[in-house]
Amino acid sequence: MDKPALPTPPPRERMPPHVQRYRDWLDMVPGAPLYRTEFGYYCLDRWKEQGLPDQPDFQKLFHYDPPAHVSLGHLGWTEAEFVPRFEDKVLEDRGDHELVQDSAGRGVLFFKGRRNGFMPEYVTHPVRDRRTWEEDVKGRLDPSTPARYADIPRLAREYWLPGVREGQVVIQGVSGGYMYLRSLIGPADLCLAVYDMPDVVHACMEAWLDLALAWTARAQEHVAIDVLFFGEDICYNHGPLISPAMMNEFLFPYYRALRDAIAARQPGRRLRISLDTDGFGDPVVDIYRRELGLDVMSPWEAASDCDVVRAGRRWPWLAMYGGIDKRVLARGRGAIDRMVERILPAMRERGGYYPTCDHGVPEEVPLADYHHYRQRCLELGG
């Protein structure tokens, strides 16, 4: 018996306005009103001192759109999707600091009694050689673990299918290979591991692929995937952290295998490829386009010389979001006006863009000035 067809979104005219805006962004419709959202916040405690309610309604307060996409998840983000996760425990007391084993198996140095609001120092990582990979880590990525899939029927019934019926875009996020390997091996040691133990690096990526293939196959029994989103963070302030040759050996073969498997399960449905990276991402755009068919990139970190207007002219096919300089939001309304008046009209005319900070809004941004910024986004973005 043939499997039932996957549900399809309704005609555009039956979609809510916010979903239309999001799809117009993804389809790069010139002149379309911009989708309204924000990346995140590091300022809420300070804003509460300035009058922000304890439980703010951000949609109402800042005129944000409701969510317009369905996230399938369950394939990691900044670290591997372990089941079971490592035990979170204190390994060593160092006076004002403590060395903690986190749930990703890393040894992390924290301020004593404080785990958030600063960049932690990663001291050790769980994969150091073939033995630690085989004995400590590999089993936590086993795609046959039933617990990984137990919640799929509920998610499909309560979240995925209602979103598809509304026309929301279905996004499968996955920890990109570089981000995943970095969490297992460490950023510095990874650059040595590709030479000293390439077989172990490939073994890690084979496990990444096996898990991603298994999860997406289960998810695609219920919905088609519109966007395959790689959380990669492969760039720093001057460009990529590993060479194109390393990408070609250790990343792209696995990415293509996953992309092709997802596409084969939903013939006739377009699958877009999205890349998230911090730092100066310009040097990897053409690489990911050539090797993987890149369609979307974010968050365009302005502090690393990313410029969405410049990028929009250079890559007219590329959908983008981000690119709002969080530092400028802290420089007053005149600076905010100059920034948004340069970016928003040009990018709205082009299509394929919506504004957010390139990362969370910092505490240096006054609440009143952020209100002003969002009001200007409404004026200039439609």
N, C-alpha and C positions, 0 to 999 in steps of 0.2 A: 504494500500500500504506500502511495506517495505521501510524503510529509505535507501537512497543510502549509500554505504560503505564509510567509512572514507578514505581519501587519504593516501597512503602508500609511504614511501621514496623509491627512486630509488635504483637499485643495487649498491653495494659499488663502483664498477669501474666507475660509472657515477657521483659519488659525487666529489666535489672539494677537493683538497688535505687537506685543513684546516678542512673540515668537516670529512674526513676520520680520521685525527689525533684525533679530538674530540671524535668521536665514538669509536676509538681504546682505548682511555682513559676510556670511560664509560664501554666498554666491557673487560677492563683489559687485553689487548693484550701484552704479554711480549715482550720487545725489540722494541716496536713501537716508532717512533719519537714522541716527546712530543709536545702537544699543547702549543702555545705561547701567553701569555696574561699577564696582571697585575691586581692586586686587585684595586689599586687606588693610589692617590697622595695627600700629604700635603706639597709638595715641589716646586710647580710650580712658585711661586713668586721668590723664591731664585734661581731656575734654569734659569729664564729669566735674572737675573743679571749675570748668567754664560754663556749666549749665546743661550738659548732656544728661538725659534721663538715665536712671540705672539700667533700665531695660528698653533701649531705644528701638523704634521701628525704623530701620535704615531705609526701607523702601519709601515710606512716607516722608521721612525727614529729608532725604537727599534726592527724592524722585527717581530712585532706582527701578529698573524693571524686575519683575519676578524671574525666577530661573527659567531658561529657555532650552536647557539641554538636560539629558539623562546621563548620569555617570555610572558606568558599570563597575568600575573599581576592581578591587581584589587582586591586583597584580603589582602592588608596591607603588612607592613614590620616591622618597629620598633614600629608601633602603629596601632590601629584599622582603618579599611577602612570606615570612616564615610561619609555619604551623607545625609544631608549637613554636612560640617565640622564646627567646632566651629569658631566663629569670633576671628581673631587675633587682640588683643587690649591690650593697656597698662592699667594695673589695679592700679598700685601704683608707684609713683616716690620716689626712695630711694637714692637720691643724685647721686653718681657715678654709681648706679645700677637702674634697673627698673624691677618691677614684671609684667610679661606679661602673658596673657592667650593665649596659642598657639592653633593651629588648631585642636589638639587632646584634648582640654579642660583642659590642665594642667596649673597650675600656675608656671611659670619658671622665675628664677632670672637671668637676663642677665647684662653684662656691658652695660651702656647706649650708644646707638648708635652702638652696635656691637652684632651681633647674631651668628657669626660663628667663627671657629678656636679655640674653647676651649670647655671644658665639662660644660654644663649649670647645674645649681642647680634646681632640680624639688621640688617645695615647696608643691604643692597640686595636687591632681588627681581627675578626674570627678566622679568616683564611690566611695562613702563613706558609702552607706547603700542602702537598698532596694528602698527608695524614690528617691535618686539621680539616681540610675540605671534606674528606670521606667520612671522618668519624664525628665531627661536630656540626657540620653545616648541611651537607647534601640531603640528609633525610628530612630536614625541615622544609625542603622545597619539593617534596614528593607529590606529583600531581594526582596520585591515586588516593590521597588522604580524603576520606568521605566528608570530613568536617568542612572542607573548602567549599563544597557545593550545597550544603544542607539548607542554606537560606535562599537559594535561587528561586524556588516557587513563590515564596512570599514577596521577594523583591520584584519579580516579574508581575505579579498580581497587583501589588499595591503601589509600585513606583514606575517600573519600566513601561508597561503597556499603557497606563493612563497618560504618560508623557508622550508616547508615540501617537496616541489618538488625538492629542492636542497639536501635534506637529513638531514637538521638541526634537532636537538633534541628539542622536545617541552617540556618546563618546566612550570609547574604551581607552582608559588611561593605563599606562604601563611604565614602570621604572625603566628608563632607558638604559642600555647596556653600560654606558660609561658610569652613570649614577649608581647602578646596581653593583658593578665591579668595585667602584670606589668604596661603597659601604662594606663590601666583603673584605677587601684587601688594603684599602687606604690609598689616598691620592698619590703620595710619593712612592710607596711600595708598588703600586700598580705599574708605574712607569718602568720599574725594574722587572716586575713579574712577566711582562710581555716578552722579555728577553731571557730571563732566568728560568721561568717555568711556564712557557706558552701552553703546554698541554693542560695545566691546571686552569689557566684562564679560559681555554676552550671548553673544558669540562664545566666550568661555571656557566658559560653562555649556553651550552647544550641543555643544562638544567633550566635556565631562564626560558629557553624556547619551548621545552617540553611542557612546562607549567603554563606558559601563555597559550600554547596550542590547545591544551586540555580545557582551560577555563573558557576561552573564547568559543570553543565548540559547544560547551554547555550553554553559554549565554545566547549563542545564535540559534538555539532551538526555540527561543522566545522572541528575539528581536534582531533586526539587521543593524549592523554597526555603520554609522556614517563617518566617524572620524577615529583614526588610530593615533593617539596622543602619546608621544614619548617625552617623559620628564627626564631630560638629559643633562642639563647644566654642564655642558662640555666646554664652555668658553670661560675665560677670565678676562681681565681688563684689556688685553691686547690680542685676543683671539683664542683659538682652540688649545686645550690642555694636552691633547695627544695629536699625533700627526695624521694626515689623511691616509698614509699607509697602514697605520694601526687601526684606523676606522675600517678600512677595507678588509683587513684580516679578521678583526675580532668583533666587529659590530654588524656591518651591513649584510653579510650572508645570513645571519640569524634574523635580522629585520625583514629582509626580503621574503624569507621562508614564512614568517608570521603574516606579513601583509598578503602574500599570495594565498595562504590557506584561508584567511578571513574572506578575501574576495571570492574565492572558489565556492564558498558555502552560500553566497548570496549573489548569484549571477544576475547581471543587469543592473545592480545597485552600485553607485559610485562610492568608493572608499577614499576619503581624503586623509592625508598624512600631515600631522601637526607636530612641531618641535618646540619645546620649552627649553631655553637656555639663558642663564645669566651671562654677564660680561659682554664683550664685543662680539656679537654674533655674525656680523657681516661676512667674515671669511668662510663660514660654513654653509651659507645659503645655497650657493651653486653646487657644492658637494652633495648636500642632502637632496637637492632637486634632481641631480643627475643620477645618483645612486638609489634613491628611494621614491622619487616623485613628490617631493615636499610641496605642500599647498598652503600651510599656515605656520606662522612663527610668532613667538611671544617670549618675554615681556618687553624687550627692547630697552635695556637698562641705560638710561641717559647718562649716568655717571661714568659709563664705559664708552662714551662717544657714540652710542647708538642714536640715530635720528630717523624717526619714522617717515618724515617728509622726504628726506634723501633716499631712504630705502624704498619708499613707494614709487619714486621716479625710476629707480634702478631696476626694480623687480615688479613691473606692473601686474603680474599674475599672482602676487603673494598677498594673502589675507593676513592681517596683523591686528594685535591689540596690545595695549601698554604704551610705553614711550612718553608718559607724562613725568616730567622731572620732579620728584618729590622734594628736592632741595629748593626748587623755584617756588613751590607752594608755601615755603617758610619765609619767603622774601617780600611778602606784601602783595597787595592787590594790583599794583601797577605791573609788577613782574609777572603775576599770574595772567593778567590780560594780554601782555605781549606774547607770552608763550602760547596760550590757547588760540589767539588770533592768527598766529603763524601756522599752527598745526591743524586745527579743526576744519576751517573752511577748505583748505587744500585737500585734506584727506577725505572729507565728505564728498567733495566733487569727484575724487578718484574712485571711491568705494572700497570695500574690503578693510575697513578699520573701525574700531571703537576705542575710546580713551579710557585708560585706567592708569594709576601710578605704576611704575615699573616694579615696585614692591610695595610693602605695606606703608601707609601714611605715617610718617614719623611724628613723635610727640612735639617737635618744634613747630608744627603747623597749627596755628590757632583755629579753634572751631569756627569762628566767624569767617575767617578767610577760606576755610574749606567749603563752607556754605556758598561763599561768593564764587569759588571755582566751579562748584556743581551747577550753580545758576547760569554761569557762562556756558557750561556744556549744554544746558538746555537751550539757551539762546542760539548757539552756533551749530548745535547738532540736530535740531528739529525735534 
